[in-house]
Amino acid sequence: MDATVKTNPTVITIFGGSGDLTKRKLIPALYNLYLDHWLNKDFRIICTGRSAISDEVFIKGLKEALDQFSRRGKAKKNEWEAFAKNIEYQRADFTQPAFYNFLNKEIKTFTDRVDCAVNKIFYLAVPPQFFETIASRIGEAGLAADRVHSRLVIEKPFGVDLESAKKLNKSLLSIFDETQLYRIDHYLGKETVQNILAFRFANALFEPTWNRNYIDHIQITVAEKIGIEDRGGYYEQSGIIRDMIQNHLLQLVCLIAMEPPVSFNANEVRNKKVDVLHAIRKIKREEVHDFAVRGQYSEGWMEGEKVKGYTDEKDVAPNSTTPTFAAIKFYIDNWRWSGVPFYIRSGKRMQQAISVITIEFKPVPHQSFPAEALDNWQPNRMVLNLQPDMGIRVRFQAKKPGLQMELNPVDMLFNYNDTYASTGTPEGYETLLLDVIEGDATLFMRADQVEAAWELIMPVLSTWEANPSVNFPNYTAGSYGPESAEALIAKDGHNWIVMPFEKNHHE
């Protein structure tokens, strides 16, 4: 990737700079932006944490993590040293004013040296309970006053329910303008997620059929093979709804269902996404059991290795009723999508790690072919594979070679790795951090979007919390979730579809 946009000199302050997110994602992403010449030659990265670590030890730890987690592999010595000289570590209590006074002086010194407008980016890689405190301190120190160049980046979770999200929005908006807030969801930075917009709106071939007249239903699956790893304490408070459904999956629904934007202005695109969330039919609490199912994994075997059940994981209560799987059916009540069900599901300890969107089209209105020609008939489908394999598959019917008329499903396949093997695919955080540096908020959630998403899932969340499941665990690690998830979609005459992304594969 060659830089075509010159960015301003930038000071990035990472709160929680000694944590895993910084080591595994943020520094590797910034390093790759540096190597690809997207960063201005004048930049500085200030990492702050509570641990007492020397700059030398801290930089060494960053290098070790970079060598392990960067998409480019191990860093070259001279390139890393040139990059690392712009990083410093500061031990600080970020709840106290002293650090912000220091920060103010450092940024002023940097600004005086470069003698031009400087981006001041504050990245909150800290637990959510510190968001408001840090934002307040930034405001008190006058660091939020530059409405054009001062930006606050907030990791999820953004609230734990509708009321807490509203409270956090109100607090942040009393200090920053909405244009300064970047609520980051790394999922939206993925190349294949962004490609949904290009696929839909840059091709006249597909958009005319992208509606209720031609599409039968849509499925979105985001399955993970991993369990909760060492995040038991977090996951007990979160569960699958807060961790995945409220943000990642609803964002995918928005991208698939949104109307064409007039332009790719940030607010124009986000307006279209919010329209989708407002159009999704609200699920009444007494109807939750008809539209949503939940699950929790038990022990099982994965790749020849026995794995623990959720309640045996570290920091998880032995009688926990926290769901690790959810499937929900939504309807979007607007002109384009009326009557088309959207089925979404996500879970831990699933059979395979895959993120996939399947669009199944309605059958042709009249079959001209003899019955024996249709033995292998399958619906037309479009499958957007987001990860781990990235690409798009279109399934259609063709005549099978031979003297008789026999139809057979065949696939057209676009594979990212085959087409773009030489260019390398940027990580999601590279895309999103560059957008923050450039001041482009298109891929970031706005306050009203966050609240609309919470509003949609609150009936499910509150109903499940008020009525804990009595049959957990109800799916085995290494499966595709509980039987109730199959029943949810089967009662509409459908089944969950996961098409492996090999060439010429047929179910």
C-alpha positions as CSV (number, residue, x, y, z in Angstrom):
1,M,0.0,0.0,0.0
2,D,1.5,3.4,-1.0
3,A,0.4,6.5,0.8
4,T,-1.6,8.9,-1.3
5,V,-2.8,11.1,1.6
6,K,-0.5,13.3,3.6
7,T,-1.5,13.2,7.3
8,N,-0.8,16.0,9.8
9,P,1.9,15.6,12.5
10,T,0.3,13.5,15.2
11,V,0.6,12.8,18.9
12,I,-1.1,9.6,20.0
13,T,-1.6,9.1,23.7
14,I,-2.6,5.5,24.6
15,F,-4.2,5.1,28.0
16,G,-3.6,1.5,29.0
17,G,-0.4,1.5,27.0
18,S,1.1,-1.4,28.8
19,G,-1.9,-3.7,28.1
20,D,-2.4,-6.5,25.6
21,L,-4.4,-4.4,23.1
22,T,-1.5,-2.0,22.7
23,K,1.0,-4.7,22.2
24,R,-1.0,-7.0,20.0
25,K,-3.0,-4.6,17.9
26,L,-2.2,-0.9,18.3
27,I,1.6,-0.8,18.0
28,P,1.7,-3.3,15.1
29,A,-1.0,-1.3,13.3
30,L,0.8,2.0,13.8
31,Y,4.1,0.3,12.7
32,N,2.6,-0.9,9.5
33,L,1.1,2.5,8.8
34,Y,4.6,3.9,9.4
35,L,6.2,1.4,7.0
36,D,3.6,2.2,4.3
37,H,4.3,5.9,4.7
38,W,0.8,6.8,6.0
39,L,2.2,8.5,9.1
40,N,3.6,11.9,8.9
41,K,7.3,11.9,9.6
42,D,6.6,13.9,12.7
43,F,4.7,11.7,15.1
44,R,4.9,10.7,18.7
45,I,3.3,7.9,20.7
46,I,2.9,8.3,24.4
47,C,1.9,5.1,26.2
48,T,0.7,5.5,29.8
49,G,0.1,2.8,32.4
50,R,0.3,2.2,36.2
51,S,3.2,-0.2,36.0
52,A,6.8,1.0,36.7
53,I,8.6,0.1,33.5
54,S,11.7,1.8,32.0
55,D,11.4,3.0,28.4
56,E,14.0,0.4,27.4
57,V,12.2,-2.5,28.9
58,F,8.8,-1.3,27.5
59,I,10.1,-0.8,24.0
60,K,11.7,-4.3,24.1
61,G,8.3,-5.8,25.1
62,L,6.6,-4.0,22.2
63,K,9.2,-5.3,19.8
64,E,8.7,-8.9,21.0
65,A,4.9,-8.6,20.7
66,L,5.2,-7.0,17.3
67,D,7.4,-9.8,16.0
68,Q,4.7,-12.3,17.1
69,F,1.5,-10.5,16.1
70,S,2.3,-8.2,13.1
71,R,1.0,-9.3,9.7
72,R,4.5,-8.6,8.4
73,G,6.2,-10.9,10.8
74,K,9.5,-9.9,12.5
75,A,10.5,-6.3,12.2
76,K,13.8,-5.2,10.5
77,K,16.2,-3.8,13.1
78,N,16.8,-0.4,11.4
79,E,13.1,0.1,10.6
80,W,11.9,-0.7,14.1
81,E,14.5,1.5,15.7
82,A,13.5,4.5,13.5
83,F,9.9,3.9,14.5
84,A,10.5,3.2,18.2
85,K,12.4,6.4,18.8
86,N,9.1,8.1,18.6
87,I,7.6,6.0,21.5
88,E,7.8,6.7,25.2
89,Y,6.3,5.2,28.2
90,Q,5.0,7.2,31.2
91,R,3.9,5.7,34.5
92,A,0.9,7.7,35.6
93,D,-2.3,7.6,37.6
94,F,-4.6,8.7,34.8
95,T,-7.4,9.6,37.3
96,Q,-5.3,12.5,38.6
97,P,-4.6,15.9,37.0
98,A,-0.8,15.6,37.1
99,F,-0.5,13.4,34.0
100,Y,-2.7,15.7,31.9
101,N,-0.6,18.8,32.9
102,F,2.5,16.8,31.7
103,L,0.7,15.8,28.5
104,N,-0.3,19.4,27.8
105,K,3.3,20.5,28.1
106,E,4.6,17.7,25.9
107,I,2.0,18.3,23.2
108,K,2.8,22.1,23.2
109,T,6.5,21.4,22.9
110,F,5.8,19.0,20.0
111,T,3.5,21.6,18.3
112,D,6.0,24.4,18.7
113,R,8.7,22.2,17.1
114,V,6.7,21.2,14.0
115,D,5.0,24.7,13.8
116,C,1.8,23.5,12.2
117,A,-1.6,21.9,13.1
118,V,-1.1,18.8,15.1
119,N,-3.6,15.9,15.5
120,K,-4.0,15.1,19.2
121,I,-5.4,11.5,19.5
122,F,-6.4,10.0,22.9
123,Y,-6.9,6.3,22.7
124,L,-8.8,4.7,25.7
125,A,-7.5,1.1,25.8
126,V,-8.7,0.8,29.4
127,P,-11.7,-0.8,31.2
128,P,-15.0,1.1,30.5
129,Q,-15.2,2.4,34.1
130,F,-12.4,4.8,33.3
131,F,-13.9,6.3,30.2
132,E,-15.7,9.2,31.8
133,T,-12.9,10.0,34.2
134,I,-10.2,10.2,31.5
135,A,-12.5,12.2,29.2
136,S,-13.2,14.7,32.1
137,R,-9.5,15.1,32.8
138,I,-8.8,15.7,29.2
139,G,-11.4,18.3,29.1
140,E,-10.3,20.0,32.3
141,A,-6.7,20.2,30.9
142,G,-8.0,22.0,27.8
143,L,-6.9,19.1,25.6
144,A,-10.3,18.8,24.0
145,A,-10.7,22.4,23.0
146,D,-9.4,22.0,19.4
147,R,-12.6,20.7,17.8
148,V,-10.9,19.9,14.5
149,H,-7.7,18.1,15.6
150,S,-8.4,16.7,19.1
151,R,-10.0,13.2,18.9
152,L,-11.0,10.6,21.5
153,V,-11.0,6.9,20.6
154,I,-13.2,4.6,22.7
155,E,-13.0,0.8,22.6
156,K,-16.1,-1.3,23.2
157,P,-18.1,-2.1,25.2
158,F,-19.9,1.3,25.0
159,G,-22.2,0.9,27.9
160,V,-23.7,-2.3,29.3
161,D,-27.3,-1.4,28.4
162,L,-29.3,1.4,26.9
163,E,-29.3,3.6,30.0
164,S,-25.6,3.3,30.6
165,A,-24.9,4.0,26.9
166,K,-27.1,7.1,27.1
167,K,-25.3,8.3,30.2
168,L,-21.9,7.8,28.7
169,N,-22.9,9.6,25.5
170,K,-24.2,12.5,27.5
171,S,-21.1,12.7,29.6
172,L,-18.7,12.6,26.6
173,L,-20.8,15.0,24.5
174,S,-20.5,17.6,27.3
175,I,-16.8,17.6,26.7
176,F,-16.3,16.7,23.1
177,D,-18.3,17.3,19.9
178,E,-19.7,14.3,18.2
179,T,-17.2,14.9,15.4
180,Q,-14.3,14.3,17.9
181,L,-15.6,10.9,19.1
182,Y,-14.5,7.7,17.5
183,R,-16.3,4.7,19.0
184,I,-14.1,2.0,17.5
185,D,-15.3,-1.5,16.5
186,H,-12.4,-3.3,15.0
187,Y,-14.7,-5.5,13.0
188,L,-15.7,-2.6,10.8
189,G,-12.1,-2.2,9.8
190,K,-11.8,-5.6,8.2
191,E,-11.2,-5.5,4.5
192,T,-14.0,-7.8,3.6
193,V,-16.5,-5.9,5.8
194,Q,-15.7,-2.7,4.0
195,N,-16.0,-4.6,0.7
196,I,-19.7,-5.2,1.3
197,L,-20.3,-1.5,0.5
198,A,-18.1,-1.7,-2.7
199,F,-19.8,-4.9,-3.8
200,R,-23.3,-3.5,-3.3
201,F,-22.9,0.1,-4.5
202,A,-20.2,-0.1,-7.2
203,N,-21.9,-2.9,-9.3
204,A,-25.1,-2.3,-11.2
205,L,-25.4,-6.1,-11.6
206,F,-26.6,-6.8,-8.0
207,E,-28.4,-3.8,-6.6
208,P,-31.6,-4.3,-8.7
209,T,-32.1,-7.7,-7.0
210,W,-31.2,-6.6,-3.5
211,N,-34.7,-6.5,-2.1
212,R,-37.8,-8.4,-1.0
213,N,-38.8,-9.2,-4.6
214,Y,-35.8,-11.5,-5.1
215,I,-34.3,-12.3,-1.7
216,D,-35.9,-15.0,0.4
217,H,-33.9,-14.6,3.6
218,I,-30.5,-13.6,4.9
219,Q,-28.3,-15.4,7.4
220,I,-25.3,-13.9,9.3
221,T,-23.0,-16.3,11.2
222,V,-20.1,-15.2,13.3
223,A,-18.7,-18.4,14.9
224,E,-15.6,-18.7,17.1
225,K,-13.7,-21.9,17.9
226,I,-12.1,-20.3,21.0
227,G,-13.7,-20.3,24.4
228,I,-13.4,-17.3,26.6
229,E,-9.7,-17.8,27.2
230,D,-8.7,-15.7,30.3
231,R,-11.6,-13.3,30.1
232,G,-14.0,-15.1,32.5
233,G,-14.5,-12.0,34.6
234,Y,-15.4,-9.8,31.6
235,Y,-17.5,-12.5,29.9
236,E,-19.6,-13.2,33.0
237,Q,-20.7,-9.5,32.9
238,S,-21.0,-9.4,29.1
239,G,-22.3,-12.6,27.6
240,I,-22.7,-13.1,23.9
241,I,-25.3,-10.3,23.4
242,R,-23.1,-7.5,24.7
243,D,-19.9,-9.0,23.3
244,M,-21.0,-9.7,19.8
245,I,-24.7,-9.1,18.9
246,Q,-25.2,-5.5,19.9
247,N,-22.2,-4.3,18.0
248,H,-20.6,-6.6,15.4
249,L,-23.6,-8.5,14.0
250,L,-26.0,-5.5,14.0
251,Q,-23.3,-3.6,12.1
252,L,-23.3,-6.3,9.5
253,V,-27.1,-6.1,9.3
254,C,-26.8,-2.4,8.6
255,L,-24.2,-2.8,5.8
256,I,-26.3,-5.5,4.1
257,A,-29.7,-3.7,4.5
258,M,-28.8,0.0,4.2
259,E,-30.1,2.2,1.3
260,P,-27.5,3.5,-1.2
261,P,-25.8,6.6,0.3
262,V,-25.7,9.8,-1.9
263,S,-22.0,10.1,-1.1
264,F,-19.4,8.5,1.2
265,N,-19.6,11.5,3.5
266,A,-19.3,10.1,7.1
267,N,-22.6,11.3,8.3
268,E,-24.4,10.3,5.1
269,V,-23.3,6.7,5.4
270,R,-24.0,6.6,9.2
271,N,-27.5,8.1,8.6
272,K,-28.3,5.2,6.3
273,K,-27.1,2.7,8.9
274,V,-29.2,4.4,11.6
275,D,-32.2,4.2,9.3
276,V,-31.9,0.4,9.2
277,L,-31.7,0.1,13.0
278,H,-34.8,2.3,13.4
279,A,-36.6,0.1,10.8
280,I,-35.9,-3.2,12.5
281,R,-39.1,-4.4,14.2
282,K,-38.9,-4.2,17.9
283,I,-39.2,-7.6,19.7
284,K,-41.7,-7.5,22.5
285,R,-40.7,-9.1,25.7
286,E,-43.5,-11.6,25.6
287,E,-42.3,-12.6,22.0
288,V,-38.6,-13.1,22.8
289,H,-38.9,-16.9,22.9
290,D,-40.3,-16.8,19.3
291,F,-37.5,-14.7,18.0
292,A,-34.4,-15.5,20.0
293,V,-32.6,-18.5,21.5
294,R,-29.6,-18.8,23.7
295,G,-27.0,-21.4,24.6
296,Q,-24.0,-22.2,26.7
297,Y,-21.2,-24.7,25.8
298,S,-20.3,-27.8,27.7
299,E,-17.1,-29.6,27.6
300,G,-16.2,-31.4,24.4
301,W,-13.6,-32.4,21.9
302,M,-12.0,-30.0,19.4
303,E,-9.3,-31.0,17.0
304,G,-8.5,-34.1,19.1
305,E,-8.2,-32.1,22.3
306,K,-10.7,-32.1,25.2
307,V,-11.8,-28.6,26.2
308,K,-13.6,-27.3,29.3
309,G,-17.2,-26.3,29.5
310,Y,-18.0,-22.7,30.1
311,T,-18.7,-23.1,33.9
312,D,-15.3,-24.8,34.3
313,E,-13.5,-21.8,32.9
314,K,-11.4,-19.6,35.1
315,D,-13.3,-16.8,36.9
316,V,-16.7,-18.2,35.8
317,A,-19.4,-19.1,38.4
318,P,-20.0,-22.9,38.6
319,N,-23.8,-22.3,38.2
320,S,-23.4,-19.4,35.7
321,T,-26.4,-18.8,33.3
322,T,-24.4,-16.4,31.1
323,P,-25.1,-17.3,27.4
324,T,-22.1,-18.0,25.1
325,F,-24.4,-18.4,22.0
326,A,-27.3,-16.5,20.7
327,A,-29.5,-16.7,17.5
328,I,-32.1,-14.0,16.7
329,K,-34.5,-13.4,13.9
330,F,-35.2,-9.9,12.9
331,Y,-37.6,-8.2,10.4
332,I,-36.9,-4.9,8.8
333,D,-40.1,-3.0,8.3
334,N,-39.4,-0.8,5.3
335,W,-40.1,-0.9,1.6
336,R,-37.0,-2.8,0.6
337,W,-37.0,-5.6,3.1
338,S,-40.6,-6.1,4.3
339,G,-41.2,-9.8,5.0
340,V,-37.6,-10.9,4.6
341,P,-36.2,-12.6,7.7
342,F,-32.7,-11.8,8.8
343,Y,-31.3,-14.6,10.9
344,I,-28.1,-13.8,13.0
345,R,-26.1,-16.1,15.2
346,S,-22.9,-16.1,17.1
347,G,-21.2,-18.4,19.6
348,K,-18.1,-19.5,21.3
349,R,-16.6,-23.0,21.0
350,M,-18.3,-23.6,17.7
351,Q,-17.2,-26.3,15.2
352,Q,-15.2,-23.8,13.1
353,A,-14.2,-20.2,13.2
354,I,-16.0,-18.4,10.4
355,S,-17.8,-15.1,9.7
356,V,-20.1,-15.4,6.8
357,I,-23.2,-13.7,5.3
358,T,-25.5,-15.8,3.1
359,I,-28.1,-14.3,0.9
360,E,-30.6,-16.9,-0.4
361,F,-32.7,-15.9,-3.4
362,K,-36.3,-16.9,-4.1
363,P,-36.9,-19.6,-6.7
364,V,-37.7,-18.8,-10.2
365,P,-41.4,-18.2,-10.6
366,H,-41.9,-21.0,-13.1
367,Q,-39.9,-24.2,-13.7
368,S,-39.8,-25.0,-17.4
369,F,-37.6,-28.1,-17.0
370,P,-38.7,-31.7,-16.5
371,A,-38.8,-33.0,-12.9
372,E,-35.8,-35.3,-13.5
373,A,-33.7,-32.3,-14.5
374,L,-34.1,-30.8,-11.1
375,D,-32.8,-33.5,-8.9
376,N,-29.8,-31.5,-7.9
377,W,-31.5,-28.1,-7.9
378,Q,-30.4,-25.7,-5.2
379,P,-31.5,-22.1,-4.6
380,N,-29.4,-19.2,-6.0
381,R,-27.1,-18.0,-3.2
382,M,-24.6,-15.3,-2.7
383,V,-22.1,-16.0,0.1
384,L,-19.8,-13.2,1.5
385,N,-17.0,-14.8,3.5
386,L,-15.5,-12.3,5.9
387,Q,-13.0,-14.6,7.7
388,P,-10.9,-16.6,7.9
389,D,-11.1,-17.1,4.2
390,M,-12.0,-13.8,2.4
391,G,-14.1,-13.8,-0.7
392,I,-17.5,-13.9,-2.5
393,R,-19.2,-16.9,-3.9
394,V,-22.2,-16.8,-6.3
395,R,-24.1,-20.0,-6.8
396,F,-26.3,-20.5,-9.9
397,Q,-27.7,-23.4,-12.0
398,A,-26.1,-24.7,-15.1
399,K,-26.6,-27.6,-17.4
400,K,-24.6,-30.6,-16.5
401,P,-22.5,-32.0,-19.5
402,G,-24.3,-34.9,-21.2
403,L,-27.0,-35.8,-23.6
404,Q,-29.9,-35.1,-21.2
405,M,-31.1,-31.9,-19.6
406,E,-29.8,-32.0,-16.1
407,L,-29.3,-29.0,-13.9
408,N,-26.4,-28.7,-11.5
409,P,-25.4,-25.9,-9.1
410,V,-22.1,-24.3,-10.0
411,D,-20.1,-21.5,-8.3
412,M,-18.4,-18.3,-9.3
413,L,-15.7,-17.6,-6.8
414,F,-13.7,-14.5,-6.0
415,N,-10.9,-15.2,-3.4
416,Y,-9.1,-12.3,-1.9
417,N,-5.9,-14.3,-1.3
418,D,-5.7,-15.4,-5.0
419,T,-6.5,-11.9,-6.4
420,Y,-4.5,-9.8,-4.0
421,A,-1.8,-12.2,-2.8
422,S,1.0,-9.8,-3.6
423,T,-0.4,-6.7,-1.9
424,G,-1.1,-8.0,1.7
425,T,-4.3,-7.2,3.5
426,P,-4.2,-4.4,6.2
427,E,-5.4,-5.3,9.6
428,G,-8.7,-3.7,10.8
429,Y,-6.9,-1.6,13.3
430,E,-4.6,-0.1,10.6
431,T,-7.6,1.0,8.6
432,L,-9.4,2.5,11.6
433,L,-6.4,4.2,13.1
434,L,-5.6,5.8,9.8
435,D,-9.2,7.0,9.6
436,V,-8.9,8.6,13.1
437,I,-5.6,10.3,12.1
438,E,-7.3,11.6,8.9
439,G,-10.5,12.6,10.7
440,D,-12.8,10.2,8.7
441,A,-15.6,8.9,11.0
442,T,-17.4,6.8,8.3
443,L,-16.6,3.5,9.9
444,F,-17.2,4.6,13.5
445,M,-20.5,4.4,15.4
446,R,-22.3,7.7,16.2
447,A,-24.2,8.3,19.5
448,D,-27.6,7.7,18.0
449,Q,-26.5,4.5,16.3
450,V,-25.1,3.1,19.5
451,E,-28.4,3.9,21.4
452,A,-30.5,2.5,18.6
453,A,-28.6,-0.8,18.7
454,W,-29.0,-1.1,22.4
455,E,-32.7,-0.3,22.2
456,L,-33.1,-3.2,19.8
457,I,-31.5,-5.9,21.9
458,M,-32.7,-4.6,25.3
459,P,-36.0,-6.7,25.3
460,V,-33.9,-9.9,24.7
461,L,-31.3,-9.0,27.2
462,S,-33.7,-8.0,30.0
463,T,-35.9,-11.0,29.4
464,W,-33.1,-13.4,29.5
465,E,-31.6,-11.8,32.6
466,A,-35.0,-11.9,34.4
467,N,-35.5,-15.5,33.4
468,P,-32.2,-17.4,33.7
469,S,-32.0,-20.6,31.6
470,V,-32.6,-23.9,33.4
471,N,-31.1,-26.1,30.8
472,F,-27.5,-24.8,30.5
473,P,-25.2,-26.1,29.1
474,N,-27.2,-27.0,26.0
475,Y,-24.6,-27.4,23.3
476,T,-21.3,-29.3,23.1
477,A,-18.0,-27.6,22.4
478,G,-17.2,-28.3,18.8
479,S,-20.8,-28.2,17.6
480,Y,-22.8,-25.5,15.8
481,G,-24.8,-24.5,18.9
482,P,-28.0,-25.7,20.6
483,E,-30.9,-27.6,18.9
484,S,-33.1,-24.6,19.6
485,A,-31.1,-22.6,17.1
486,E,-31.9,-25.1,14.4
487,A,-35.6,-25.0,15.4
488,L,-35.7,-21.2,15.3
489,I,-34.9,-21.2,11.6
490,A,-36.5,-24.6,10.7
491,K,-40.0,-23.5,11.6
492,D,-39.7,-21.0,8.7
493,G,-38.6,-23.8,6.4
494,H,-34.9,-22.9,6.4
495,N,-31.7,-24.3,7.7
496,W,-28.4,-22.7,8.7
497,I,-25.9,-22.6,5.9
498,V,-22.1,-22.6,6.2
499,M,-20.4,-23.3,2.9
500,P,-16.7,-24.1,3.2
501,F,-14.7,-21.8,1.0
502,E,-13.0,-24.3,-1.3
503,K,-13.3,-24.2,-5.0
504,N,-16.0,-26.3,-6.6
505,H,-17.5,-27.3,-3.2
506,H,-21.1,-28.3,-3.1
507,E,-23.2,-29.2,-0.1
